[in-house]
Amino acid sequence: MSVSSTQVIPESTDVPRHVVIIMDGNGRWATRRFLPRTAGHVRGVQAVRRVLEGCGRKGVKYLTLFAFSSENWRRPQEEVSLLMRLFVQTLEKEVGKLDEQGVRLRVVGDLSAFEPKLQGLIKAAEQRTCANDRLHLTIAANYGGRWDILQATRHLLRDRPDLAQNPDAITESMLSDRLSMAWAPEPDLFIRTGGEQRVSNFLIWQLAYTEMYFTPTFWPDFDAASLEAAFTWYASRERRFGRTSEQLEKSN
Ligand code: FPP
């Protein structure tokens, strides 16, 4: 991570540099319309497009979307299959456009659980867009924050077995540099749609100082105006990073 909010105070701007979203409410959106839950996910993909465009217009540099958590395997088999098909179809259909728009696409999570075709498509899409820098779009798939901290710890001990005998020498950055999104700045703005107010094991390490925005709007209904409302709310926040308001005023 370029800057750790618990070590250094990062620069704050009115437009968040890194936005992360839990896209919740697809199932309820569909159920209220007497449609199968899967119809909500299909509509959810359209909302992804709208939000990506909105973030691009606004100058957001990093957009990270929670598409499938480690816990989502517990859903009915039919829904899991549809979600996988949607990922495959969306990747096949959208990667060319993303590339033209200068979007760098990455997928984070334990991808070993996905079928080989999907893993291949992900790799190809990441390679195709790897030189782009206008907007970094990351999809968290089979991702869990605890999994991420665990894999970083394992990675660290593999790289530095000596630390097992000298744990006091372990620093925050040794772990954060091995998290699966180590290349991104910490999130400035977290959005969760669908009315629930929890983090659900998403980026738990990185959210330490993130501004949290919750909206009852279901993800398929989340549009440009909803995104604008979240940005307006964010711009009104006083990001103190542990300091007092008085200290903050003096530093501005
Ligand atoms: C949560 O809604 C949503 C998901 C588990 C899947 C999110 C997937 C998409 C928006 C589509 C695919 C995205 C990409 C990037 C291709 P929920 O089903 O938990 O809704 P509920 O709480 O109303 O049941």
Residues whose N, C-alpha, C, O or C-beta is under 5 A from the ligand:
A	BS01	FPP	M23 D24 G25 N26 G27 R28 W29 H41 G44 V45 V48 F66 A67 L86 F87 T90 I139
